[in-house]
Amino acid sequence: MKAKVIALVTINEDQTQALAKYLELTVPVLERVGAKITERYILEEEIVGDKPAETVVIVDYPSRAAIDEVFSSSEYKQAAPFRDKAFSTYSIHVVE
């Protein structure tokens, strides 16, 4: 059964090298499991509540198992320090 991940992120604009390294490590893992970034939105205005992040990214996965494979992979673990520098907000949510 297909699954989606919704990522709420805010990029640290002064950490472009960390972001590049994070993407270098994670994009091949996404490709390997058949995941695709399908939508990206910039959150411009909050109507009610607090703005959770600057950007919403939606990633389609072929299955929940594929999500688990990405986030438990050695490549993703290696990318974590770069992720922590590249983003001031980084929150991942599964929608099945």
C-alpha positions, 0 to 999 in steps of 0.5 A: 500500500502506498504511503506519503511523508509530509516534511515540514522544514525550514532551511538554514540559508547560511548552511548551503553546504550542509544542505547540499551534502544532506541531499547528496546522501539522501536522494540516492536512497529515495531513488533506490526505494522508489520514493518521489518528491511530488509537491513542495509548498512555501507557507506564506501566511498563517490563518490560525495558530503558529507557522510550523515551518517555512516549507512543506514537502510531500514525498510519495513512497511505494509502501510504508516499508520503503519509508522505514528503509529510508529512515533506518538506512546507514546513508540516512544516519550518515546524513543526520549531522548535515540535516541538523545543520541544514534545517532549523525546523525538520519534522517528518509525518507519515500519511498512509 
